[in-house]
Amino acid sequence: MTNKIILLLGLVFAIPFFCFSQQKLDFELNSISPDFIKDSDIITVDKKIEIEIINQNTSKEKFSETFLLFDKNGLKNFKNGTSYDNLTKLDSINVKIYDANGNFVKTYYKQNFSDVTISDGYSLYNDNRAKLIKLDYAKYPFFAKIEYYKTNDFTIFINPFFALERENHKVLNTEYSIKYPEGFNLKTFEVNLKEYQIEKEIEHNKISYKGKNLVAPDFEDMNLRYLDLLPEVRFSIDKFALSTVQGQANNWDEFAIWYNNNFLEGLDELPKTTVSKMITLTKNADSEIEKVRIIFDYVQKNTRYVSIQTGIGGWKPFSAAEVDKVKYGDCKALTNYTKALLKSVGINSYYTILYASNKIKDINEDIIGIQGNHVLLSYPHEDGFIFLECTDQNVPFGYLSSMTDNRKVLLVSSAGAQLVKTQSFKQNNNQIEAHFVIDLTNINEVQTTADISFSGLFYNEIFDLNVQNKDQVKTFLQNQFAVFKNLQVIDSEFENNIEDVVFKEKIKLTSSFTGSKAGNDFLINLNPFFKTITVPKKGKERKSEFQIPRNKNILITTKYILPPNLKISHLPNSENIQTDFGAYQIDFFQTNNELLLKLHYSENSGNYSKDQFQEFSDFANQVQKIDDSKFIITYNNE
């Protein structure tokens, strides 16, 4: 009998803490200030996260978040589940529903959740899964509380504390605590805690944070680093593990050596036949960089990208020998393979970890540990590093897209780490240069030729056009020249100059008249082809700085050929606007039956103060107004 009691008590205490949640909440709608919930679809009423690092290999997470939902739009930001994989065990999960007065309504248990693969649409192997629930309760307003308990077979990554997570996020109460064993050193990186009056408490081997009545600032247009305004804490620990692979690091060099020795070492061996092939391929190369180009080209022509997202495989690449055999791999595997091929001809290069995203995100130097979501290869050159994107079969040698340029990255080797910045696009490289000839001799069937070149950032948006099928090309051209009515593409040629990283289009087309008609007048936009600038949205009073992320340059020359019976009856004035943000110039040159229009727009990257926002907005509005203005041609009655 005694043994049965002990067993029963053991089972009771093994149940996660949240299974005994009270039947009535501590909150109800009337207890929350109307000012706090004003204009909200959903708010976080209470959020608690407890992280415990049990030992070097294992950590546990207890999570609960209570939401107050006001309408169905709030469901977009309701946390309706959580992810897990082979290294994360989801011990339990549930969602409890309470009415507006805090009275218990129902519970969704683990068996009520859908178990789904987190598919990225291209992974060959993927063990990332999620438990998700679809609420069938809709008596608004109501409270919904999600609770789960996880056990992780890793300590190298510690969930950060995000007191606020998004625009319009409101949090009534939030708490986060992390506990770690004796002899471990926990490092923190804290941002914006004082600004939000978040309290920090340090106990023996435990750190806690508490915040109350938190409101995220409004998102302001062109603030590309909005998340930098929010409070957050990130963590790293000096003794860690990923599954059974243990490590210890107090700096980036120690971490890089651990990573190299455990995830890269020994994976660069190649079959002798492949080594001989690489030596033969590169024997006539004039320089080392020419050898790198040859091998990069070989990888592009002989492999394809397939994502692998399983367990340690999410961090450890396939061996070079395996990729050589199967001819495919993910970013890690193809980068490691290219690195091994270069090594086979005596060329050194570096496995490089980074965050790939349209919004620029750096590797955080202050937090030692696994970061990033993508891998490149870095080749050291006399002018600095050349970064190679090994996953794209069409990308030019050394070209980086807006997903990978201008950010801090981590280079890993057996000798240690290097934190460097990838190159950014230069002003004269981010360029569209377009030459149009529009023949209006037959006003009802307009003949147009277009010669357009794209470089830098603009190249990234179009360079794979010449490898697409006819239907894809047709759709692209229809969208590109949507300004033309009843468009018919007569001929199209594409040239992808991968040496100079320039993509060229030559297009011949016919269409109906592109402008509008008013009586005997025909009105034609000065710049109907490429939108030069986007006018930012205005707020009440600008509170944050704004960014122009990259330079750009747009040059457009348009020649209009006029029939004898039509003359120009109105032509806007030439304009020349010069500002700190960029410049806009448009000029007109008129002969008897031709009008030549020359437009040049440039934009200067940089961070600008909130006090300059109105000036930039005025510049943008002025440019847009000129772009949208029209010249008029009229029947010549003389």
N, C-alpha and C positions, 0 to 999 in steps of 0.2 A: 504493500500500500504506500509506504514511504517513497519507494522508487517511482511510483506512478505520479505522486504529488510533485516530486522533483522534476520529472519529465514534463508534466503539465506546466509548471512554472517556467521551465526552460523554453517551451514553445511560446508562452505568453510574452516573455521578455525578448524573444527573437523577432517578434513582429515589429516593424518599423514604428517610429514614434507617432506618426500622423494617423495611425489606424484608430486612435482613440480620440479623434477630433470631437469636440463637443457638439451636441445636436443644435445649439444655437450659436450664431456668430457673436463676437464682441462688437460687431458693427451693425448699424442699420442706416437706411437712407437718411432719416431725419437727424442722425448724429453727425452728419458730414456737412460742412459749411456750403451753402448754395453757391457762394462765390468760387469755391474750389472746383465744383463740378460743372460750372457754367460752360455751355458750348462743347460738351464732351460726349463722345459716343461710348467711351470706355475709360475707366481709370483703374490704376492699381491701388487697392485699399491697403493691402499688407503683403509684403514679400520677405521671405526668410530663406537664407541659404546657409547651410552648415557644411563645411569641408573639413574632413579629418584625414590626415595622412597617417595611415596606420603604421606603415614601415616603408622601407625604400621601394618596395614593389607595388604596394596597394594603397589606394585612397578610396574614401567613401563620400558620397554626396547626399544630403537631405535637402529637398527643395519643396517649398510651398509658395504659392502666389494666389492671392484672392483678388478677383476682379469685380468691379461693379459695371454691368453692361446696361446701357440706356436704350439701345436700339440694335437692329441687326447689323448696322455698319460697324458696331463695336466688335463683332465676331472676327473682323479682319486682323485685329491685334490681340485677340484672345489666344493664349498659349494652350493649344488643344492637344498637346502631347509632347513627346521627347524622343530623341534618337538613341540608338545603341548599336553595338557591333560586337565582334569577337573579343575585343579587349574591354568592353563595358557591359556588365550584367545589369539589366533592369530588374531589381529585386521586387519592386511593387510600384503600382501607379493607380491613382483614382482621381475622379473629379466629383466634387460635391456641389449641389445646387441649393441655394437659400433664397427665400423671397426677399422683398424690399425691406421687411422688418427683421431680417436675420434669422427667420425660422427655417429649419431644415426641410428640404423638399424631397431630394432623392440623391442617390449615389450611382456613378458609373464606375464599375469595377474593371480590373485589368482585362477580364474576359470580354468586356463590352467594347474594348478598343480594337480598331483595325490594325493589323500588323502588315506594314508595307515596306517595300524596298525603296530606299531613297535613290531614285534613278537620276543620273545626269544625262541620260540619252545616248551615251557612247561608251560606257564602261563595259569591258569584256568580263571582268570579274569585279564584283561589288558586294561587300558584306555589310554595308551601311543600311540599317533598318530603322523604322520608327513605329511607335505606338501612337495612334491618332484617334481622337473621338469626335464625332459629329453630334453636337447638342441638339436634342429634340424638344428643348424647353424654350419657350419664347414669350413668357409673361413678363414683359419689361416694365420697370427695371428689376433686375435680379442680380444676386451675387453668385459667382462661380469660382470654386477653389480647386486648383490642381495641386496634387501632391505626388511626389515620387522619391524613390530611394534607389541609388545606384552604387555598384561596386566596380571600381576601375582597376584593371591590371596594368596600371601605369601611374607614375607620379611626375613624369617629365612635363606634362601639361596640366596646369591648374586653372580651373575656370575663373576668369576675372570677375570682379565686382563692377557691374554696370548699374549705378543707382538710377540713371535714366537711360533709355535705350533708343529713343526715336523722337521725331518731331511731335509736338502736342502731347507728349507723355506726361501724365500727372501721377505722382506716387504719394500716397498719404503717409505710409510708413514702410521703411525697408531696413533690413538687418542682414549683415553678412559676417560670418566668423570662419576663421581657419585655424586649425589646431595641428601641430606637428610634433614629432618625437624629440626627445633629448638628443643633443649632438648634431642636429640638423640646423642649417642656417637658411632662414627664409628672407628673401629680398623682395621689396615692394617698389612699385613705380606708381605714384599717386598724382592724379591730375584733377584740378578744379574742386578739391574738397572744401577749402575755405569759402569759396564763392557760393557754395550751396549749404554751408554750415553743417557739414557731415562730421559727426563725432567719431573719434578713433580711440580705442581702448586697448592697451597692451597688458596682457597678463603673462604668466609663465607659459611659454610655448603656445601662446594663443593671441591672435589679433582679431579685434571686432570693429565693425563700422556700423553706425546708425544714422539714418536720415529721415526727416519728417517734412511733410508739406512741400514736396519738390515738384517744380514745374519746368519742363523743358522750354527753352527759348523758341520763339517762332523761327522757322527756317526762312532765311532771306536769300533771294535769288543771287546766284554767282558765289555763294559761300560754299566752295567745294570741300572745305574741311569743317563742315558743320559739327561732326561728331567730336572734334577736338574741343568744342565748347562744353561738352557734357562731363559730369564727374565719373571717374573710373579709377580702379586700382588693378594693376596686373602683378602677378607673382612669379617668382622662380625660386627653386630650392637647390642647394648645392649637391645633395645626394638624391639621385633619381633613378628611374627605370622605365623602360618601355617593354612590357611583357617581362620576359626573363632576362633582358639585356640591361644590366645595371651600369651606372656611370656616376662620376663625380666631377664637378667643374665649378670653379670660382671665377672664371673669366672666359672670354670667347675662344681663346686659343685652346684651352683645355677642352671646351665643349666640341670644337671642330675636330680635334684629334680623336676624341671619343667617337664622334659621329663617323669619321672616316674609318677608324679601325673596326667598327662594329657593323656599318651599313654599306661601306664601299670597298674596303680592303679585300683583295682577292677576286673581285668581280670584273676585273679588266683583262682576264686571260682570254686569248683568242686562238682559234685553230691556226696551225702553221700555214695552211693554204691561204687563209685570209691575210695573215701578216705578209706573205710573199706577194699577194695581189696588191696590197697597199704600197709596198716598196716599188713594185713595177709601175703602178699608176702614177707615182710621184717622182720617179727617177729623173724625168726631164724638166721638172719644175725649176723656174729661175730663182725662187726665193722660198723662204719658209712659209710666208703668208700665202704664196701660191699653192703650196702643199696643203695648207689648211682649207683653202677654197676647193681643191680637188676632192678632198675627203668629205667635206661638207656636202658637196654635190653628189658624191657617191651615196651618202646616207639618205639624202632626199630621194634619189632615184631607186633605192633598193629597200626602203623600209616604209612602214605606214604607222600612224599613231593609233593606239588603242589604250584607253584608260584602264588602270588596274587599281582598285581600291579595296584591299583586303588586309586586315590585321596589320602586322609589321610591314606587309607588302605595300601599305599606304605610305611607308617611309623608306623602304629598302628596295632598290631597283632589281629587276632581272639581271642576271649576269650577262656580260657582253657576248659570251659564247652562245647563250640561249637566244639572244636577239639575232645574232648572226645566223642561227639555225632557222628561227620561225619568221624572221623579217618583220616583226612588229614589236611595239612596246609603248609604254606610257612616257611622260616627260622625263621621269627619272631614268628609265631604262635606255631611252634613245640618247639622252645626254651622256650617260655612262658609256654607252656603246661608241659614240663619237669620240669621247675622251680616250677610250681604249684604242681606237683606230689611230688617233693622233700619236699616242704613246708608242705604237708599233713602228712609227717612222721617226721616233726621237723627239716629238714635240710635246711640250708640257701645256696643260690646260687645267681649269678649275671647275669643279662641280659647284653650281651657284644656286642658292635658295633665295626666293623673293615672293612678294605678294603681287599676283597678277590681277589688276583691276583697273577699270576706266578712271576711278577716283584714286589718285596717287596715295599709296600707303608704303611707309618705310619699314624695314626691319628695325625693331626697337632695340637700340644698343644697350639700354639699361636692364633688359630682362634677358638673362642667359637661358636659352632653351630652344625647343623646336618652335619655329615660326614659319610663316609663308604657306603658299598653296601651289607653287609652281617651281620648276627647275630649268635653268639655262646652263650653257657652257660658256666660260670666260677664257678667252685666249689672250695672254699678255703680249702687247705689241709696243713698239717704241713710242707710239703716240697715245698710249693708254690701252685699256682693255677693249677687245672686240667681243661683243656678246652675240652668241649664236643660238637662235631659236631652232631646236632640233626636231620639233614636232610637226612642222609645216613643210609640206613637199614643194611649196611654191614661193615661200618667202625668200627674198634676196639675202645673200651673204652679209652678215653683220647688221641686218635691219631689225629694229625693234618697233613694235606698234605702240599705240597709246595705252595698251594694257601693261606694258613692261618698261616704258621709258621713264627717265627722270625720277628714279627712286633708289633708296638705299638697299643694297643686297648683301648677302653673306656668301663669301667664297670659302669653300671647305677644302682642306688638304691635310696630308699627314704631318705637315709642319705647323699647322695652326689655322687661324682664321684671318680673313681680310674683310672689312666692311667698306664697300666702295659704292659709288653712285653710277647707275646706268646713264648713258648719254641722253640728252634731251634734243628734240628737233630744233634745228636752227631756223631763223627767220626766212632765209632764202630757200630753205628746203621744204617748208610747209607752204606749198604754192600750187595754185591753179592758174594756168595761163591758157586763155581761150581766144580763138579767132573765129568769128562768125561772118559769113557772107549771106545776107538775106535778100533775095531777088524778088522785088515786089512788082516786076514788070507785068505779071498777070496776078492781080490782087486777089483773085479767087483760088489760084493754085500757086502758092508761094514755094519757091525753091530755096533750100537752105543747105549750106555746107558748114561743118563745124570741125575745127582742129583744136583739140584740147589736150593738155598735158597735166598730169597730176604727180606731185612729188611730196616727200615727207609724210606728214600726217594724212594728207589727202590720198596719197598712194595706197595707204593701208586700207582705204575704203573701197578700192576698185581693182587692185592688182590681180585678183583671181578671176576677173571677168573673162579673160581669154581662154580659160580652161572649163568654162561652163557650157552647157548644151545650148542649142538654138533657142529653145523656149525660155530658158533663163536669161539669155542675152536679150531677147525680144522684150521680156517683162522689164528688165533693167532700163533699156532705152526708152520704152514707153513712159516709165516713171521719170527718167532723167529729163526728157523733153516734153513733159506733161503740159507745158505752156502752149504747145502747138496743138491746134484743133485738127481732127481727122488726120492724124499723123501716119505717114507711110515711110518706112525706112527703105531707101533705095539701095544703099550700100553701107557697109561698116567694116572698118579695119582697126585692129588693135595691135599695139606693139608694147611688149613688156621689157623694158631695158633694165635688166637686173644689175648691170654694172654701175649705172648711174642712178639707179632706183627711181626711174621715171616711167610712168604708164601713159601711153598716148592713144587717143581715139581720133579716127577720121570718119566722119559720118556725112552721108548725103541723104536728104529727106525732102518730102513734099508735105504740104499741109494747107489747110484753109488759112485765111488771114488770122494772124496771131493777136491782133489788138481788138479794139471795139469801134463800132461805127456810130456816128451821130450826125444824121443828115448827110451833108456832103463831106463831112470830116471823118478821118480815120485817126484814132488815138492809139499810140504805141508806147508801152512802158520803156523807160530808159534802160532798165536792167531786169528783164524777166527771167534770166537764166540761172544765176547763182545768187542766193541770198547772202549778202555780205555780212550782215550783223543781226543778232537777235536782241531786241529791246528788252531789258530786264524788267521784271515786275517791281512795282514800287510798294513799299510798306509805309507805315505811319511815320516812323523816324528810324533811320538806319542805325543798327546797334552793333553790327559786326563789320569787319573788313571784307573786301571782296577780292576775288582772284580772276585773272585771265590766265588760264593754265598753260597755253602754248602760243607762240607767235604764229601768225599766218599772213599770207600774201595772196591777193587775188588780182589778176590783171586780165581785163576783158577788152578786146577790140571787136567792134561790130560795124560792118559796112552794110548800109542799106542802099540797094540799087532801086531807083525810083523810075516809074514809067513817065513818058513825056507829058501825059495829061494830069499828073499829080505834082503838086509843089508843096514845100514845107511852109506852113502858115504860122506855126508857133514852135519855137525852140527854147528850152530853158537856158539860163545862163550857165556858163562854166563855173565849177566850184573847186575850191582848194581849202580843205580843213586840216589843220595840224593840231594835235593834242598829245598829252603824255601817254594816252592809251593807244593811239594809232593815228592814221591819216587817211583822208579820202580825197581823191581828185578825179574830176570828170571834165573832159574837154570835147568840143565838137568841131569838126572840119567839114565844110560844105562846099561842094562843087555843083555844076549844073544839074546832074542827075544822080548824085551820090551824097550820102551823109556818112561820115566816119565818126564813130563814137569811141573814145578811149577812156577807160575807167581803171583806176588803181586804188585798191583798198589794202591797208596793212593794219595789223593789230599787234600790240606789244605785250608779251607775257609779263606777269608780275603780281605782287600783292599790293593792294591799294587800300588806303584808309577809308573808314566809313564816311569821312568828310568829303572824299572825292567822288562818292557814289552819284550825287546829283549831277556833277559835271560829266561823268561818264554816261549817265542816262540821257542827258541833253545831247551829247555827241551821237549816241545810238539813235535817238529819235530823229536827229537831223539827217543822218546817213540814210535811215529808212525812208524818210520823206523824199529825199532826192531820188533814191532807187525807184520809188513808186511813182515819181512824177512822169509826165508824158510829153512827147512831142507830137505835133499834129500835122498830118498831110491832108491836103484839100485838092479837089478837082480844079484843074487850071482852066478857067473859062476864057482866057485871053486868046 
